[in-house]
Amino acid sequence: MASKVTLTGARLVLRPPRAGDVEERLSLGNAPEIMRMFGVDPATLPVFTIDAAEKDLQRVADHPHAWVIEHDGRYLGEIRLHGLDAHDRRARLAIALYDSRKLGGGLGRESVSLVLDHAFGALGLHRVSLRVIAYNERAIRCYRACGFKEEGREREAACVGGKWFDDVMMGVLASDRCREE
């Protein structure tokens, strides 16, 4: 499997962390409406500190298939392929966009598409999967637009604010992407 590379799209760049990202990550914080879409109870969020921002960026730096998402020259979030299985040629995708003002404009879709192109091209993967909390309809629309198909549900898998929600399992195959292009 190839090491981390910079991926460039029409409106954004997926790259390793660099100086300045910690301050930008800190300024975005953990907005309750965004964290809820990750399945986190906003009432339980601690104050987001510079230490937490540094740890977030260090995790990206240390991971061979994780990138900072940069838009308009600024930190927007992160995306990664994790759980890579070389034998079965598969991985799982995770993405986090932290600026609520940038949601709904196709930047998530562009980020996911860039990583899928890399996964099915340079990395030679056969399959990429993910899980998403069922009420995150914006993310589910994004994943469908990128070729993911719903493959099942894990019923009442996430407890958010004392209520149970399903996780939706989705996947995309290299052959699915080729058929759509």
HELIX and SHEET records of a PDB file:
HELIX    1   1 ASP A   21  LEU A   28  1                                   8    
HELIX    2   2 PRO A   32  MET A   37  1                                   6    
HELIX    3   3 PRO A   42  THR A   44  5                                   3    
HELIX    4   4 ILE A   50  ASP A   62  1                                  13    
HELIX    5   5 SER A  100  LYS A  102  5                                   3    
HELIX    6   6 LEU A  107  PHE A  120  1                                  14    
HELIX    7   7 GLU A  137  ALA A  145  1                                   9    
HELIX    8   8 ALA A  174  GLU A  180  1                                   7    
SHEET    1   A 8 LEU A   7  THR A   8  0                                        
SHEET    2   A 8 LEU A  12  ARG A  15 -1                                        
SHEET    3   A 8 ALA A  66  HIS A  71 -1                                        
SHEET    4   A 8 ARG A  74  ASP A  85 -1                                        
SHEET    5   A 8 ARG A  90  LEU A  97 -1                                        
SHEET    6   A 8 ARG A 127  ILE A 133  1                                        
SHEET    7   A 8 LYS A 163  LEU A 173 -1                                        
SHEET    8   A 8 LYS A 149  VAL A 160 -1                                        
END                                                                             
